[in-house]
Amino acid sequence: MTEAIDLEQERQIKEDIHLIQRIAERDSAAFQKFYGKYSGLIFAAISNVLNDHHDTEDVMQEVLVQLWNKAHLYEPRKGKPLTWLTTMARNRAIDRIRSKQRRSRLNDDFELENKKIQFEFQESGHEILEEKERDSIVQRAVSKLNDDQRQAIHLAYFSGLTQAEVAERLNEPLGTIKARIRRGVSRLETLVKPRLA
């Protein structure tokens, strides 16, 4: 009886190895078959780690993409296909937990720091009005620039892109973008300085 079970397990493992090899060759039918066989087990393995249905679905999707993209890396001598895949799934689930913990810590740190800054530097009503007036003056000055300069300055200063990123976004040489920004900033100084003095 146990010999028959062993033979059946051996047959299953060989079939799974063959399916993984076909998946590595981009055989979608083999992928579907493997998915049909083991998706429930993989989903349960992820769910046991995460205990969150939405995250489990997300990680399941990531694992399936990883299976499709990395099937060629599977080595039969290192273990059964199902063990390889459940290990991959478990690792992805653990990565998700760590990522969420890091995000949560960063968020907590940011909020704590932000509260300190807000307490220390709360602006008075007068300061807020002055700031709005300055913003308004700068915005009016920016609107007087030519289109090329305005677009480059907007991307560099208001969208926070580097000059190289602006050049890439606008499909222009970096030197051209640098010159536009330099001329634009010079023109802004001319327009804004007398109003803010």
C-alpha positions as CSV (number, residue, x, y, z in Angstrom):
1,M,0.0,0.0,0.0
2,T,2.7,2.5,1.0
3,E,4.6,1.5,-2.1
4,A,1.7,2.4,-4.3
5,I,1.4,5.8,-2.5
6,D,5.2,6.4,-3.0
7,L,4.9,5.5,-6.7
8,E,1.9,7.9,-7.0
9,Q,3.8,10.7,-5.3
10,E,6.8,10.1,-7.5
11,R,4.6,10.3,-10.6
12,Q,3.0,13.5,-9.3
13,I,6.5,15.1,-8.7
14,K,7.7,14.1,-12.2
15,E,4.5,15.6,-13.7
16,D,5.0,18.8,-11.7
17,I,8.6,19.1,-12.8
18,H,7.5,18.7,-16.4
19,L,4.8,21.4,-15.9
20,I,7.4,23.8,-14.5
21,Q,9.7,23.1,-17.4
22,R,6.9,23.8,-19.8
23,I,6.0,27.0,-17.9
24,A,9.7,28.1,-18.3
25,E,9.1,27.7,-22.1
26,R,6.1,30.0,-21.8
27,D,3.4,27.3,-22.1
28,S,0.3,28.9,-20.8
29,A,-1.6,25.6,-20.7
30,A,1.0,24.1,-18.4
31,F,0.7,27.3,-16.2
32,Q,-3.1,26.9,-16.1
33,K,-2.8,23.2,-15.1
34,F,-0.3,23.9,-12.4
35,Y,-2.4,26.8,-11.1
36,G,-5.5,24.6,-11.1
37,K,-3.7,22.0,-9.1
38,Y,-2.1,24.2,-6.5
39,S,-3.7,27.6,-6.3
40,G,-5.7,26.7,-3.2
41,L,-2.7,25.4,-1.4
42,I,-0.6,28.5,-2.3
43,F,-3.4,30.8,-1.3
44,A,-3.7,29.1,2.1
45,A,0.0,29.3,2.7
46,I,0.0,33.0,2.0
47,S,-3.1,33.6,4.0
48,N,-1.7,31.8,7.0
49,V,1.2,34.3,7.1
50,L,-0.7,37.5,6.3
51,N,-4.2,36.8,7.8
52,D,-5.6,39.5,5.5
53,H,-7.7,38.6,2.5
54,H,-6.8,41.7,0.3
55,D,-3.1,41.4,0.9
56,T,-3.3,37.6,0.3
57,E,-4.9,38.2,-3.1
58,D,-2.2,40.8,-4.0
59,V,0.7,38.5,-2.9
60,M,-1.0,35.5,-4.7
61,Q,-0.9,37.6,-7.9
62,E,2.8,38.5,-7.3
63,V,3.6,34.8,-6.8
64,L,1.9,33.8,-10.0
65,V,3.8,36.4,-11.9
66,Q,7.0,35.2,-10.3
67,L,6.2,31.6,-11.2
68,W,5.7,32.6,-14.8
69,N,8.9,34.8,-14.9
70,K,11.2,32.6,-12.9
71,A,10.1,29.0,-13.7
72,H,13.5,28.6,-15.6
73,L,15.3,29.0,-12.2
74,Y,13.7,25.9,-10.7
75,E,16.2,23.1,-10.0
76,P,14.6,19.6,-9.4
77,R,17.6,18.4,-7.3
78,K,16.9,21.2,-4.8
79,G,13.3,20.1,-4.0
80,K,9.8,19.4,-5.2
81,P,8.1,22.0,-7.4
82,L,5.3,22.5,-4.8
83,T,7.9,23.1,-2.0
84,W,9.8,25.6,-4.2
85,L,6.5,27.5,-4.9
86,T,5.2,27.5,-1.4
87,T,8.6,28.8,-0.2
88,M,8.5,31.5,-2.8
89,A,4.9,32.4,-1.6
90,R,5.8,32.4,2.0
91,N,8.8,34.6,1.4
92,R,6.7,37.1,-0.6
93,A,4.1,37.1,2.2
94,I,6.9,37.8,4.8
95,D,8.2,40.6,2.5
96,R,4.7,42.1,2.5
97,I,4.6,42.1,6.3
98,R,8.0,43.7,6.6
99,S,7.1,46.3,4.0
100,K,3.9,47.3,5.8
101,Q,5.8,47.5,9.1
102,R,8.5,49.7,7.5
103,R,5.8,52.0,6.0
104,S,4.0,52.1,9.3
105,R,7.2,53.1,11.2
106,L,8.0,55.7,8.6
107,N,4.5,57.1,8.8
108,D,4.7,57.2,12.6
109,D,8.1,58.9,12.5
110,F,6.8,61.4,9.9
111,E,3.7,62.2,12.0
112,L,5.8,62.6,15.2
113,E,8.3,64.9,13.4
114,N,5.5,66.8,11.7
115,K,3.8,67.4,15.1
116,K,7.0,68.8,16.5
117,I,7.5,71.1,13.5
118,Q,3.9,72.3,13.5
119,F,4.1,73.1,17.2
120,E,7.4,74.9,16.9
121,F,6.6,76.9,13.8
122,Q,2.9,77.6,13.8
123,E,2.4,80.6,11.6
124,S,0.4,83.6,12.7
125,G,-2.5,84.9,10.6
126,H,-0.3,87.8,9.4
127,E,2.5,85.4,8.3
128,I,0.0,83.2,6.4
129,L,-1.3,86.3,4.6
130,E,2.2,87.4,3.7
131,E,3.0,84.0,2.4
132,K,-0.2,83.9,0.2
133,E,0.7,87.3,-1.2
134,R,4.3,86.1,-2.0
135,D,2.8,83.0,-3.7
136,S,0.4,85.1,-5.7
137,I,3.3,87.4,-6.9
138,V,5.4,84.4,-7.9
139,Q,2.5,82.7,-9.7
140,R,1.7,85.9,-11.7
141,A,5.4,86.3,-12.6
142,V,5.6,82.6,-13.7
143,S,2.6,83.2,-15.9
144,K,4.5,86.0,-17.7
145,L,7.3,83.6,-18.8
146,N,7.3,82.2,-22.3
147,D,5.7,78.7,-22.6
148,D,9.0,76.8,-22.8
149,Q,10.5,78.5,-19.7
150,R,7.2,78.3,-17.8
151,Q,6.9,74.5,-18.5
152,A,10.6,73.8,-17.5
153,I,10.3,75.9,-14.3
154,H,7.0,74.3,-13.4
155,L,8.4,70.8,-13.7
156,A,11.7,71.6,-11.9
157,Y,10.4,73.8,-9.1
158,F,6.7,72.9,-8.6
159,S,6.8,69.2,-9.6
160,G,10.2,68.6,-8.0
161,L,11.9,67.0,-11.1
162,T,15.6,67.2,-11.6
163,Q,16.8,69.0,-14.7
164,A,17.7,65.7,-16.3
165,E,14.2,64.4,-15.6
166,V,12.7,67.6,-17.1
167,A,14.8,67.1,-20.2
168,E,13.6,63.5,-20.5
169,R,10.0,64.4,-19.9
170,L,10.1,67.2,-22.5
171,N,12.3,65.2,-24.9
172,E,14.8,68.0,-25.1
173,P,18.6,68.1,-24.7
174,L,19.7,68.7,-21.1
175,G,21.7,71.8,-22.1
176,T,18.6,73.3,-23.6
177,I,16.6,72.7,-20.4
178,K,19.3,74.1,-18.2
179,A,19.4,77.3,-20.3
180,R,15.6,77.6,-20.2
181,I,15.5,77.3,-16.5
182,R,18.4,79.7,-16.0
183,R,16.8,82.3,-18.3
184,G,13.4,81.7,-16.7
185,V,14.8,82.1,-13.1
186,S,16.6,85.3,-14.2
187,R,13.4,86.7,-15.6
188,L,11.5,85.8,-12.5
189,E,14.0,87.6,-10.3
190,T,13.5,90.7,-12.5
191,L,9.7,90.5,-12.2
192,V,9.5,89.5,-8.5
193,K,12.2,91.4,-6.7
194,P,10.6,94.9,-7.0
195,R,7.3,93.5,-5.7
196,L,8.8,91.7,-2.7
197,A,11.2,94.4,-1.7
